Amino acid sequence: MENKKNLYRLRGCLRAYFQFNRENKDREICIFMGTPRHKNLGDHAIVYAQYKYIEKMYPNMEIFEFSKLEYETYRFLLKKIITKKALIVIDGGGNLGTLWPEENALINNVISDFQDNRIIIFPQTAYYEGDKRIEFINAFSDKINSHKDILLMLRDKASYEIFCNLINKNRLQLCPDIVLSMFLKGNDQYTNERNEIGICIRDDLESINGKNTIDLICSALDKKEAGYKMITTFADHNIYPEERERILRDKWNEFASCKLVITDRLHGMIFSAITGTKCFALDNLSKKVSGGYEWVKDLGYITLCKDTDELMELLNEVVYE
């Protein structure tokens, strides 16, 4: 059923693209290539913020979106029909490097497929490990340097320093995760009552905390008789473009209902930042939380803990109403 839905969606998008191209030959076009349909709301928040950014910076540009599945399934067709005048956008995220090889391959393939198009890669974290680390870094640097017109944005200093001596400076930019641009709208809309503490700890490849940390946190809060709940930056189903904003706003309201969020997820920290929610953050394997913290540390309500011991000390010092 979902495959049929994806096919109908692709056909509709292709028809819209062909019609727009035919009727608006002088209008600029932007293609979001390889967008998510999965449950990770951090990734969807990135796409949503990219839309807002492009709409603001290029108000006359028409945006079309092809998911990762659509790109990989119809890659040959998309290469043929997308004109050279189209701006190609590759989503930001933590996708560069060896940690998530499928996502890294997607970035490389899109760059290779659209050599004559202008490409913007929104802010990324890069993380390389293993024996072939240098080989992968050099290969990606060569790909960026050889492209006709490309900009690689990196969202933390560690990622930027990997490439700053390998990639031409005019193709590199150090800037925050694009979701933080949502903060510029202010967070005064999140004025609902804040009752509980939200715990948002990851349990995937990037985790260095996990269940033991959750148990420690819950035990400390139980001793204080503090109300808490488990929250997540994931939806309970795959997300399509037409429902993206509604689900994100529901999730932001959930974060805004917390008087404190404890998280080791970058977008757990960022969702806290844009909703004005006090946050104690722990780092993750790729260090993207500590890297992202540099952009929010002056807010006054986000704290990066160097380890669980420091987190426990902070929890013990907090006075709950």
C-alpha positions as CSV (number, residue, x, y, z in Angstrom):
1,M,0.0,0.0,0.0
2,E,2.8,2.4,0.9
3,N,4.7,1.6,-2.3
4,K,1.6,2.5,-4.3
5,K,1.2,5.7,-2.4
6,N,4.9,6.6,-3.1
7,L,4.4,5.9,-6.8
8,Y,1.3,8.1,-7.0
9,R,3.2,10.8,-5.2
10,L,6.2,10.6,-7.5
11,R,4.0,10.8,-10.6
12,G,2.2,13.8,-9.2
13,C,5.5,15.6,-8.5
14,L,6.9,14.8,-11.9
15,R,3.7,16.1,-13.6
16,A,3.9,19.3,-11.5
17,Y,7.6,19.7,-12.4
18,F,7.0,19.2,-16.2
19,Q,4.1,21.5,-16.2
20,F,5.9,24.2,-14.3
21,N,9.0,23.9,-16.5
22,R,6.8,24.2,-19.6
23,E,4.8,27.2,-18.4
24,N,7.5,29.1,-16.5
25,K,10.7,28.8,-18.6
26,D,12.2,31.8,-17.0
27,R,11.4,31.0,-13.3
28,E,14.1,29.5,-11.0
29,I,13.7,26.0,-9.8
30,C,15.0,24.3,-6.6
31,I,15.0,20.6,-6.1
32,F,15.3,19.0,-2.6
33,M,16.9,15.7,-3.5
34,G,16.8,12.7,-1.2
35,T,14.5,14.0,1.5
36,P,13.4,11.7,4.4
37,R,10.2,9.8,4.7
38,H,11.3,8.0,7.9
39,K,10.3,8.8,11.5
40,N,13.2,10.9,12.6
41,L,11.8,14.4,13.3
42,G,15.3,16.0,13.5
43,D,15.7,15.2,9.8
44,H,12.2,16.5,9.0
45,A,12.8,19.6,11.0
46,I,15.9,20.2,8.8
47,V,13.9,19.9,5.6
48,Y,11.2,22.2,7.0
49,A,13.7,24.8,8.0
50,Q,15.4,24.5,4.5
51,Y,12.0,25.3,2.9
52,K,11.7,28.4,5.0
53,Y,15.2,29.5,4.3
54,I,14.9,29.0,0.5
55,E,11.5,30.7,0.4
56,K,13.0,33.7,2.3
57,M,16.2,34.0,0.3
58,Y,14.8,33.1,-3.1
59,P,11.1,34.2,-3.0
60,N,10.6,33.6,-6.7
61,M,12.1,30.1,-6.7
62,E,9.7,27.1,-7.0
63,I,10.6,24.2,-4.8
64,F,10.1,20.5,-5.7
65,E,11.0,17.6,-3.4
66,F,12.0,14.1,-4.2
67,S,12.5,11.6,-1.4
68,K,15.5,9.4,-0.9
69,L,13.4,6.4,-2.1
70,E,12.2,8.3,-5.1
71,Y,15.7,9.4,-6.0
72,E,17.2,5.9,-5.6
73,T,14.3,4.2,-7.5
74,Y,14.1,6.7,-10.4
75,R,17.7,8.0,-10.4
76,F,18.3,7.6,-14.1
77,L,15.0,9.3,-15.0
78,L,15.6,12.2,-12.6
79,K,19.1,12.7,-14.1
80,K,17.6,13.1,-17.5
81,I,14.6,15.3,-16.8
82,I,16.1,17.8,-14.3
83,T,17.5,20.8,-16.2
84,K,20.8,22.4,-15.5
85,K,19.2,25.6,-14.3
86,A,17.8,23.9,-11.2
87,L,19.4,24.5,-7.8
88,I,19.9,21.1,-6.1
89,V,19.6,21.0,-2.3
90,I,21.1,18.2,-0.3
91,D,19.7,18.0,3.2
92,G,21.7,18.9,6.3
93,G,22.3,16.4,9.1
94,G,24.9,14.0,10.5
95,N,25.3,12.1,7.3
96,L,28.9,12.7,6.1
97,G,31.4,10.0,6.9
98,T,31.5,6.3,7.9
99,L,28.8,6.3,10.6
100,W,25.8,6.2,8.3
101,P,27.2,4.8,5.0
102,E,23.9,4.8,3.1
103,E,23.3,8.5,3.8
104,N,26.9,9.3,2.9
105,A,26.5,7.4,-0.4
106,L,23.4,9.4,-1.2
107,I,25.3,12.7,-0.9
108,N,28.1,11.4,-3.1
109,N,25.7,10.1,-5.7
110,V,23.7,13.3,-5.9
111,I,26.9,15.3,-6.4
112,S,28.0,13.0,-9.1
113,D,24.6,13.0,-10.9
114,F,24.3,16.8,-11.1
115,Q,27.8,18.0,-12.0
116,D,26.4,20.9,-14.1
117,N,23.9,22.2,-11.5
118,R,24.5,24.5,-8.6
119,I,24.4,22.4,-5.4
120,I,23.9,23.5,-1.7
121,I,24.6,21.0,1.0
122,F,23.0,22.3,4.1
123,P,24.8,22.1,7.5
124,Q,26.4,18.7,8.1
125,T,28.3,16.9,10.8
126,A,31.2,14.8,9.4
127,Y,32.5,11.8,11.3
128,Y,35.1,9.4,9.9
129,E,36.6,6.4,11.7
130,G,38.4,3.2,10.7
131,D,41.4,2.3,8.5
132,K,40.1,4.0,5.4
133,R,39.3,7.3,7.2
134,I,41.9,9.4,5.3
135,E,40.9,7.7,2.0
136,F,37.2,8.6,2.5
137,I,38.0,12.2,3.5
138,N,40.3,12.8,0.5
139,A,37.9,11.2,-2.0
140,F,35.0,13.4,-0.7
141,S,37.2,16.5,-0.8
142,D,38.2,15.8,-4.4
143,K,34.5,15.4,-5.3
144,I,33.7,18.8,-3.8
145,N,36.7,20.5,-5.4
146,S,36.0,19.1,-8.9
147,H,32.3,20.1,-9.0
148,K,31.3,23.1,-11.1
149,D,29.4,25.0,-8.4
150,I,28.9,23.7,-4.9
151,L,28.7,24.9,-1.4
152,L,29.3,22.6,1.6
153,M,28.0,23.9,4.9
154,L,29.3,22.3,8.1
155,R,27.6,22.8,11.5
156,D,30.5,22.4,13.9
157,K,34.2,23.3,14.1
158,A,35.4,19.7,14.3
159,S,33.7,18.9,10.9
160,Y,35.0,22.2,9.4
161,E,38.6,21.4,10.5
162,I,38.5,18.1,8.7
163,F,38.1,19.8,5.3
164,C,39.4,23.3,5.8
165,N,42.8,22.5,4.4
166,L,41.5,20.1,1.7
167,I,38.6,22.0,0.1
168,N,38.6,25.4,-1.5
169,K,37.6,28.0,1.1
170,N,34.9,29.5,-1.2
171,R,33.1,26.1,-1.2
172,L,33.0,25.7,2.6
173,Q,31.0,27.5,5.2
174,L,30.8,27.0,9.0
175,C,27.2,27.7,10.2
176,P,24.6,26.3,12.7
177,D,22.2,23.5,12.1
178,I,19.5,25.1,9.9
179,V,16.8,24.2,12.4
180,L,18.2,26.9,14.7
181,S,17.0,29.5,12.1
182,M,13.5,28.7,13.4
183,F,14.6,30.3,16.7
184,L,14.8,33.6,14.9
185,K,11.0,33.7,14.9
186,G,11.2,33.8,18.7
187,N,9.8,31.3,21.1
188,D,7.1,33.4,22.8
189,Q,4.4,31.3,21.1
190,Y,5.4,28.5,23.5
191,T,3.7,29.8,26.7
192,N,1.9,26.6,27.8
193,E,2.3,25.4,31.4
194,R,5.6,23.5,32.0
195,N,4.9,20.6,34.3
196,E,7.3,17.6,33.9
197,I,10.9,16.8,33.0
198,G,11.4,15.2,29.6
199,I,14.0,12.5,29.2
200,C,15.2,12.1,25.6
201,I,18.1,9.6,25.4
202,R,19.1,7.8,22.2
203,D,19.7,4.0,21.8
204,D,21.3,3.7,18.3
205,L,24.8,3.7,16.8
206,E,25.5,7.2,18.0
207,S,24.7,6.5,21.6
208,I,27.4,6.5,24.3
209,N,24.8,6.8,27.1
210,G,21.9,4.4,26.7
211,K,19.8,2.5,29.3
212,N,22.2,2.8,32.2
213,T,22.0,6.6,31.9
214,I,18.2,6.5,31.7
215,D,18.1,4.3,34.8
216,L,20.4,6.8,36.7
217,I,18.3,9.8,35.7
218,C,15.0,8.1,36.6
219,S,16.4,7.0,40.0
220,A,17.6,10.5,40.8
221,L,14.2,12.0,39.8
222,D,12.3,9.3,41.8
223,K,14.2,10.3,44.9
224,K,13.2,13.9,44.4
225,E,9.6,12.8,43.6
226,A,9.9,14.8,40.5
227,G,7.4,14.2,37.7
228,Y,9.0,13.1,34.4
229,K,8.2,11.5,31.1
230,M,10.1,9.8,28.3
231,I,10.0,11.9,25.1
232,T,11.5,11.3,21.7
233,T,12.4,13.0,18.5
234,F,10.8,10.3,16.5
235,A,7.2,10.0,15.2
236,D,5.3,6.7,15.4
237,H,5.0,6.4,11.6
238,N,6.8,7.4,8.4
239,I,6.2,11.1,7.6
240,Y,5.1,12.6,4.3
241,P,5.6,16.2,3.2
242,E,1.9,17.3,3.7
243,E,1.9,16.3,7.4
244,R,5.5,17.4,8.2
245,E,4.7,20.8,9.7
246,R,1.8,19.6,11.8
247,I,3.8,16.8,13.4
248,L,6.8,19.0,14.0
249,R,4.7,21.6,15.7
250,D,3.0,19.0,17.9
251,K,6.5,17.8,18.9
252,W,7.7,21.3,19.6
253,N,4.7,21.8,21.8
254,E,5.6,18.6,23.7
255,F,9.1,20.0,24.4
256,A,7.6,23.3,25.4
257,S,5.4,21.5,28.0
258,C,8.6,20.4,29.8
259,K,10.2,22.5,32.5
260,L,13.5,20.6,31.8
261,V,14.7,18.3,29.0
262,I,17.6,15.9,29.5
263,T,18.9,14.7,26.2
264,D,21.9,13.4,24.2
265,R,20.2,14.1,20.9
266,L,21.3,17.2,18.9
267,H,17.8,18.0,17.9
268,G,16.6,17.3,21.4
269,M,18.8,20.1,22.4
270,I,17.8,22.3,19.4
271,F,14.1,21.7,19.9
272,S,14.7,22.8,23.5
273,A,16.5,25.9,22.3
274,I,13.9,27.0,19.8
275,T,11.0,26.5,22.4
276,G,12.8,28.3,25.2
277,T,13.0,25.1,27.3
278,K,15.7,24.5,29.9
279,C,18.0,21.6,28.8
280,F,20.7,19.5,30.2
281,A,22.6,17.9,27.3
282,L,25.0,15.0,27.0
283,D,27.3,14.4,24.1
284,N,27.0,11.5,21.5
285,L,29.5,9.4,19.6
286,S,30.0,11.8,16.7
287,K,30.3,14.8,19.1
288,K,27.6,16.7,17.2
289,V,25.9,17.6,20.4
290,S,28.9,19.4,21.8
291,G,29.6,20.9,18.4
292,G,26.0,22.2,18.2
293,Y,26.2,23.5,21.7
294,E,28.7,26.2,20.6
295,W,25.8,27.9,18.8
296,V,23.4,27.9,21.7
297,K,25.6,28.2,24.8
298,D,24.9,31.9,25.3
299,L,21.1,31.4,25.5
300,G,21.5,30.8,29.3
301,Y,19.1,27.9,29.6
302,I,21.0,25.1,27.7
303,T,23.8,23.3,29.7
304,L,26.2,20.8,28.2
305,C,27.3,18.2,30.8
306,K,30.7,16.6,30.2
307,D,29.5,13.2,31.6
308,T,26.7,11.6,33.5
309,D,28.5,12.4,36.8
310,E,28.1,16.1,36.1
311,L,24.5,15.6,35.0
312,M,23.7,13.9,38.3
313,E,25.3,16.8,40.2
314,L,23.1,19.3,38.3
315,L,20.0,17.2,38.9
316,N,20.8,17.1,42.6
317,E,21.2,20.9,42.7
318,V,17.9,21.6,40.9
319,V,15.0,22.6,43.2
320,Y,11.7,21.4,41.8
321,E,8.6,23.3,42.5
